[in-house]
């Protein structure tokens, strides 16, 4: 009878398992990069969960109405930017609570997406479908060739965002307004404009993260399909210590345990000699439990932006 370690070893040697890991990690990578951009500039964006929902619906609806797939991705980014602009105006211009504004954005975006779906399809019992992105079979890389172009985009954005933040004057300015906004103002920089720009750009990535679910992972829009991924992204930024490279590592680690629990559930529920017969709740909690453990270990050493969640008014010291 195969033991649990033996089953796990077989999974680790299986290419389809790693294909699933990379697919699960893709929206987490995009969403985490979006949160990272916002927080590097000093703004906490808890609206990510709702922005992902709105992006998922907006991108899918655009394609359903006849737009190309990349047009759907652009539509999702624009939807994210709109909510990001609202969040930036509330938190930067009006200096309102970033927690309250973010949660309000989540509720507003989720409700608007639900309302728009009901209005657009009042008599539909099952969600309409589209033709989603297809795997990049032309790519001579075994695991990556089974992914869609959005996964490749997410992977390329990791070094791009890292280069932007650490190697460019714009990145230095964004980090400065997140660490010491008064010093940035002293250099003639507009703290408000930089922070709002970072929130808008980060929210665009969050919208694209949601669009991955409807344009690549699935072919339709379902309620609750985001399923807490936005909150996971917020936690992954802390795990990554606000660094894009570590953000990718954290997303892959969470996806690894998520894919693992799915495979173990299948083995347990299939019956036969290899079944483990553990409560399915134990499998479901596995990735979240590991995420909590990782946060406990890493959070104590995390060097967070010093001006994070601190409103700033021009001329203040």
Secondary structure, DSSP 8 states (H G I E B T S, - for coil): ---HHHHHHHHHT-HHHHHHHHHHHHHHHHHHHHHHHHHHTT---TTHHHHHHHHHHHHHHHHHTT--HHHHHHHHHHHHHHHHHHHHIIIIIS---HHHHHHHHHHHHHHHHHHHHHHHTTT-SS----------TTSS-TTGGGS-HHHHHHHHHHHHHHHHHHHSHHHHHHHHHHH-HHHHHHTT--HHHHHHHHHHHHHHHHHHHHHHIIIII-SS--TT-STTHHHHHHHHHHHTTT-HHHHHHHHHHHHHHHHHHHHHHHHHHT-STT-----HHHHHHHHHHHHHHHHHHHHTT----TTTT----TT--
